[in-house]
Amino acid sequence: MTEAYPQIDPTTFDLIIVGTGLPESLIAAAASAAGKSVLHLDPNPFYGSHFASLGPDELSAFLSSSSFPPSSSSGEDPATVSLTTRPLYSNVEISSLAPETLEEHARKFNLDVAGPRVLFCADRAIDAILKWSTNHYLEFKAIDANFICVENGKLMRVPDSRSAIFKDKNLSLIEKNQLMKFLKIVQRHLDPDEDASSKVSQEDLESPFAEFLAKIKLPPKIKSIIMYSIAMADHDQDVEACKNILKTKDGIDRLALFQSSVGRFPNSPGALIYPSYGQGELPQAFCRRAAVKRCLYVLRMPVVALLIDEENGQYRGIRLASGQDLFSPKLILDPSFVFPSQAGSSPEEPVHVFSEKAVEAKVARGICITRSSLKPDISNLLVVYPPRSLYPEQDITVRVLQLGSTSAICPPGMFVLYLSALCNDATQGKKLLNTAISAIEVSQISERNAGVKNEDAEVEPPFIIWKAIFIQELSAGKYGSICSTPSPDGNLNYHDLVDAAEKLFHATYPDEAFFPETASPENADEDNCPEDDGPLEEA
Amino acid sequence: MASRRRMLLKVIILGDSGVGKTSLMNQYVNKKFSNQYKATIGADFLTKEVQFEDRLFTLQIWDTAGQERFQSLGVAFYRGADCCVLVYDVNVMKSFENLNHWREEFLIQASPSDPENFPFVVLGNKVDIDGGNSRVVSEKKAKAWCASKGNIPYFETSAKEGFNVEAAFQCIAKNALKNEPEEEIYLPDTIDVAGGQQQRSSGCEC
């Protein structure tokens, strides 16, 4: 049990998957459910790869280990191609201001590598969770409030339902009416029973969403709320040169997703929920579902080379760090692997099956452990800093997600802030995040001073006690003789990632269903699978 | 919600591949035994209602789903366990020697708030084989190990013949129940995604 690398048996599989991130785990679950023999490997001692939740030290080690390609000894064997990794993370800056405190609670932290990320209650990730019954393995917490930064750094709560609009104190009566009127237009458009005349015109649907909102005369504040806090646009939609214009039809779709998410689950007042113990729970849930369907799991197992047919250069199998060779007609790799050019010289060149939505090639991410909440009475919240809210040239939205100990991701009395912003380079990305962090610190100081009258009060401990900022490369999935899964994207949810996993699965197995046919996939067809399915989801 | 949570007890079964973890669960819950060994497939968890001092509890017994074969169980599996059952095969010395590894792995991964007093139960399985002539781990040796780890309750079982399985699980249930709940971090407002869907399909939308 202590030997470095165990021998794996059998040695031939239908599919080998390397990396246990969310897209890989979804594909493992789908392929196993379709009866394929699947081997799922991960070089790390934990599940989740780029979607893992880790302690501060593990996270630091993961970010830096993934930043350097390992030295690849070029094999003499013409039938192998050594497999190298590329740095997915760069410009990693980590600072710890209270190492003892962190050390004491190290096991209590579950920090997301790919934060901030949440689920919309009505999104495709929830569908996937329910269709595979992985809800037995997961618990969720509500994101209690959604804020947007309006003029002069002030945070305004986003009214996310009709009653919230009605009760809102930041909007004037006229603004409320305008917002309600707009929501009615959207509702009529989406209602299948309404006739064509009450729908938004085709021309409008293809036009920029910003123009559509201006056309129906929504004031800037309302426009900003809809655009950046509900439709979650990343780019400044009010400049001519915007590289990524949100079309009205996409804007309406995002609005519809948000609206159908609000109130979908009894305990979740808002649209967003988050998995207890961190987002790393999601891939683990799908891996367990795959394991139940016979997928074989081996952690701590690096892959060092690809086995290539000398005749035609086609992929045949993999060589493990143990030296063992394993074979499969299909291989799926996580995005940190470099696509070997030799293996790609096969007749079928790798094809991009995904449209790259973001123009940017990178996303800047930040994680801060803090000693107090941004809002005294709310622990789980989202803050959106839309373009131009932090500084005049800010052309990209910065999103900040705060989670507290009720989500089981940090010890009581502490909070974790996740920040992200798309960027073209590290300078731009770090400026975006650092300005947002400064704005947050300033607001904390003013909040404290407002409460404390005693001028010579003792020096407060720092608000942020641990901070990590880094730049992550963005890559879409690739399909070919060897497939590559997408990296975590710059979005707030898993929508596009679930989509990409489904496309990759269909490209690999065109005749198989991605989701199991029945609502309850538990098959009681075998003696040792007698699932007594009680009402466990209520746990 | 809090009281409902206490009604559900999570039990996880650990031990080397082939010691009979799935068979023990199946014998206890379904009174079934299959002689044909299949490395665990298709087993997720089994549930059984148990009565204790006039109260009904649901015992949720989690199988390793085969992920123990290459020590790839992942932290999520261990979370929130109320009792951990360690199983070995009395005919295989290695499986007994590995109990220490499984116990330590559990304490690291689950990180219970009071590791000294966390309830474990040890089962020495397959005592029926060859009338006991092929056993290599004596009851005395097993009991000595259990005593050295804080007096872990020990049972010798045969999943095949159903020997001592009921008694062992009675003890497991009792100990799971005694386990003090962790700090109630996840209790009051956990979202029930499956329940929400039912509500939605019944057309209750505002």
Contacts between the chains, C-beta under 8 A, distances in Angstrom:
chain1	res1	chain2	res2	distance
A	1	B	16	7.6
A	1	B	71	7.2
A	1	B	94	7.6
A	1	B	98	5.3
A	1	B	101	5.9
A	2	B	101	8.0
A	6	B	70	5.8
A	8	B	70	7.6
A	46	B	74	7.3
A	46	B	75	7.1
A	47	B	74	4.5
A	47	B	75	7.8
A	47	B	76	7.6
A	107	B	111	5.0
A	121	B	193	7.9
A	121	B	196	7.2
A	126	B	193	6.1
A	129	B	193	6.5
A	130	B	193	6.5
A	130	B	194	6.4
A	130	B	197	5.9
A	135	B	193	5.1
A	135	B	194	5.0
A	136	B	44	7.6
A	136	B	45	7.6
A	137	B	76	6.4
A	138	B	193	7.8
A	139	B	186	5.6
A	139	B	190	4.9
A	139	B	191	7.7
A	140	B	190	6.7
A	140	B	191	4.2
A	140	B	193	6.3
A	141	B	186	7.9
A	141	B	189	7.1
A	141	B	190	6.9
A	141	B	191	6.8
A	142	B	189	6.6
A	142	B	191	6.1
A	263	B	205	7.9
A	263	B	206	6.3
A	264	B	196	5.3
A	264	B	200	6.1
A	265	B	191	4.9
A	265	B	192	6.6
A	265	B	193	6.1
A	265	B	195	7.5
A	265	B	196	3.4
A	266	B	191	7.9
A	266	B	192	7.0
A	266	B	195	6.9
A	266	B	196	6.2
A	266	B	199	6.9
A	267	B	189	5.1
A	267	B	190	7.0
A	267	B	191	4.8
A	267	B	192	6.9
A	268	B	191	5.0
A	268	B	196	7.7
A	273	B	191	5.5
A	273	B	193	7.8
A	276	B	185	7.9
A	276	B	186	5.3
A	276	B	190	7.1
A	277	B	76	7.2
A	277	B	79	6.7
A	280	B	76	8.0
A	281	B	76	5.5
A	284	B	74	4.9
A	284	B	75	7.5
A	284	B	76	4.1
A	284	B	77	7.8
A	285	B	76	6.9
A	287	B	67	7.9
A	287	B	74	6.8
A	288	B	44	7.7
A	288	B	65	5.9
A	288	B	67	7.2
A	288	B	74	7.4
A	288	B	76	7.3
A	288	B	77	7.0
A	291	B	65	4.0
A	291	B	66	5.6
A	291	B	67	5.0
A	292	B	41	7.7
A	292	B	42	6.2
A	292	B	43	7.0
A	292	B	44	4.7
A	292	B	65	5.0
A	293	B	41	7.8
A	293	B	42	7.4
A	294	B	41	4.7
A	294	B	42	7.4
A	294	B	66	7.5
A	296	B	66	7.2
A	296	B	69	7.4
A	296	B	70	7.8
A	297	B	66	7.5
A	297	B	67	5.0
A	297	B	69	7.7
A	297	B	70	6.4
A	297	B	72	4.1
A	298	B	70	4.3
A	298	B	72	5.9
A	299	B	70	7.0
A	299	B	71	7.3
A	299	B	72	4.2
A	299	B	74	7.8
A	300	B	71	7.8
A	300	B	72	7.9
A	301	B	70	7.6
A	405	B	185	6.5
A	406	B	185	6.3
A	406	B	186	7.8
A	406	B	189	7.8
A	408	B	185	5.1
A	408	B	186	6.1
A	412	B	183	7.7
A	522	B	44	7.3
A	523	B	42	7.1
A	526	B	41	7.7
A	526	B	42	5.3
A	527	B	26	7.5
A	527	B	32	6.3
A	527	B	34	4.6
A	528	B	22	5.4
A	528	B	23	7.9
A	528	B	26	6.0
A	528	B	34	6.3
A	528	B	38	6.8
A	528	B	40	7.3
A	528	B	41	7.4
A	528	B	42	6.1
A	528	B	43	5.4
A	529	B	41	7.7
A	529	B	42	3.6
A	529	B	43	6.0
A	529	B	44	7.9
A	530	B	26	7.1
A	530	B	29	7.4
A	530	B	30	5.2
A	530	B	32	7.5
A	530	B	46	7.0
A	531	B	44	6.2
A	531	B	45	7.7
A	531	B	46	7.2
A	532	B	29	7.0
A	532	B	46	6.0
A	532	B	47	4.9
A	532	B	48	7.4
A	534	B	47	4.9
A	534	B	58	6.3
A	536	B	8	7.5
A	536	B	47	7.2
A	536	B	60	6.8
A	537	B	192	5.9
A	537	B	193	7.1
A	537	B	194	3.6
A	537	B	195	6.4
A	538	B	4	6.9
A	538	B	192	5.6
A	538	B	194	7.9
A	538	B	195	6.3
A	539	B	4	7.8
A	539	B	5	6.6
A	539	B	8	5.3
